[in-house]
Amino acid sequence: MNTAAQAPILEIQDAVHSYGSVLALDHVSLRVEPGEFVSILGESGSGKTTLLRLISGLEQAQSITRLAIGGQSVIGKPPAQRNCTTVFQSYALFPHMSVEENVAYGLKVRGVARAEALRQAREALAVVRLEAKAQRSIGQLSGGEKQRVALARAFVIRPALLLLDEPLAALDEKLRIDMQSELVEIQRSLGMTFIFITHSKEEALTMSDRVVLMRRGRVEQIGPPVALFDSPSSLFAAEFMGFENLLGGRVLDTRDGTALIELANGTRIRSRVGGDQPLQAGVDAGIAVRAEHLRLISAAGTNAPAGVNALPCEPSPAAYRGKYTERWADTPAGRLKLRNWEGKNVDVPSADTVIWEVEDSIAFPA
Amino acid sequence: MNQHPRVHQRWSYWKGWPLLGKGIGALMLLLIYFPLLWLALMSISERPLSGIPLPLSLAHYTALWQDTRWIGPFGASLAMALLIGVLCAVCATYVGRALPLTRRPGRLMLLLVLPLFIPGMSMGAALFILTRTVLGLKLGFWSIAVGHFIWAFPFALLIIMVLTTRFDHRLIEAGADLGASKWQIFRDIELPLLRPGIVGAALFGFLLSFNEMLRTLFLRGTTETMPVWNWIMASSQQSQVPIIFALTTLVLLVTLPLFLGLFWILFVRLERQ
């Protein structure tokens, strides 16, 4: 795909929006390429829904430098004049219309003849495997079916951009997992650009081409799922991505994308630098390590193997968790969590040191 | 702690209470419907004032048909009721949609429905003084209409508000998002969902205006509506009473199905949604 030559399907530059004294969006910029599946991930109140409403036009930004869909500026335009549709969290299906009338509504207001609109609506319903229920009333549908009708209603008019506002949040777990893969399949087969709002790390990581992590109205980190999962660029991103062990120190020097960081107790840790920003020597930095990347060894006073990070520790007994075991290790730098997926026979007798690879240790500005 | 409830209140365990309740209910039904049925019976009785229904006769209906004096007031009442019904439906829909979106809907709502609690004669007298002595206007059909509208509007508004306060505004956003203009959203989404309330408002406006008497007496000038004409006839000439029996029976046959329809729309249709 020749993405470099294509214009972005969505451009947002410097969006600022507040509700009263609460700053919901704090200078947010975003570019989305055609055909991308982009997730906007964040906790409630992070500004992700506000961002979606600015794109759809249900809310007008207080200040924005550029907002363009398919290369055309839509600043100040009402939702009806924007080439994008929304799948609402509440589905917002029209209760007085049948399933097919709901799906055909966007075509109807575009002046498509009734017979043709209904034909296209049934086609869209076939994509979400609901053609058999085209004539049902909305009240007769289950939650998952309503969700799929809302999806069909949004994509049937072939918008440049489909916005999905936590569409899976109201579904039960099994259905949610089924819908995750179904959504991705539908997105691929339609070749449409999806912007997917979610507070679920799993959804964002498993479904998207890129993830936009938001926090307090700002974009914290943007990148492919693997970049966010493996190379968080901030303490918040590391915590959000489930890094259990977080340490703090000062950068001594940097080399080849790694940083040597001195912890408060004087131990030196070499870490890969997360995100795109290089770390400067002398600044405060955070370090994140996943529990499964820590290992116990018995160093017995000898030096740890070269090229790995090591901290002396006092491990607690392992706690059985079914598929894995967990334990704590008290180190001079604080308490660390260890997780072992390899069964129970890996206990190291007289373990007194916790070690981990440089590659598994992520550093970022504190 | 752990005390037994007082057991000596034997009367509250009396088996007769439910029976008494049923008895009172039956009595009420009798009280409501017997006079109406008796009226209908007497309207086809030859000598209604004698108290004995027999012999039966359609003479009063024939007399009513030949007597043309009631047609003017009846027409005035009908036109007035239709006007008030339409006005109520339109205005209450307009206001009722806007009210839940205002900053302090409670206060505005209270002010708007307060005419419900203003005695009819007070409102009538107040409007009379304003129009006649302050503004120096001539009373007639239009002044009755103003009085009726003030009287009926709060009811209409209350009915609409039942629906507009529960209205899911996300549906409006969904419509806008799908490309509908404001008018299309109103026509395709709001209107169908508010229809039971709008129809209810129109019916209430119609019936309240059609039956109104107190305010009309102050504001009518020389115009006669049907309740006024009935009252004048009944109070002045004994001989006209049988015609009135026939006429009021006809009015009953028109208004009762209307009311039944109204309640069916309000309670049966709304529950189904």
Chai-1 contact restraints between the chains, C-beta under 6 A:
chainA,res_idxA,chainB,res_idxB,connection_type,confidence,min_distance_angstrom,max_distance_angstrom,comment,restraint_id
A,S56,B,D177,contact,1.0,0.0,6.0,A-B,restraint_1
A,L58,B,E173,contact,1.0,0.0,6.0,A-B,restraint_2
A,P79,B,A176,contact,1.0,0.0,6.0,A-B,restraint_3
A,P79,B,D177,contact,1.0,0.0,6.0,A-B,restraint_4
A,A80,B,A176,contact,1.0,0.0,6.0,A-B,restraint_5
A,A80,B,G179,contact,1.0,0.0,6.0,A-B,restraint_6
A,T85,B,D177,contact,1.0,0.0,6.0,A-B,restraint_7
A,T86,B,D177,contact,1.0,0.0,6.0,A-B,restraint_8
A,S90,B,R170,contact,1.0,0.0,6.0,A-B,restraint_9
A,A92,B,R170,contact,1.0,0.0,6.0,A-B,restraint_10
A,A92,B,L171,contact,1.0,0.0,6.0,A-B,restraint_11
A,A92,B,A174,contact,1.0,0.0,6.0,A-B,restraint_12
A,F94,B,I189,contact,1.0,0.0,6.0,A-B,restraint_13
A,H96,B,P192,contact,1.0,0.0,6.0,A-B,restraint_14
A,H96,B,L193,contact,1.0,0.0,6.0,A-B,restraint_15
A,Y105,B,L178,contact,1.0,0.0,6.0,A-B,restraint_16
A,G106,B,L178,contact,1.0,0.0,6.0,A-B,restraint_17
A,G106,B,G179,contact,1.0,0.0,6.0,A-B,restraint_18
A,V109,B,G179,contact,1.0,0.0,6.0,A-B,restraint_19
A,V109,B,A180,contact,1.0,0.0,6.0,A-B,restraint_20
A,V109,B,Q184,contact,1.0,0.0,6.0,A-B,restraint_21
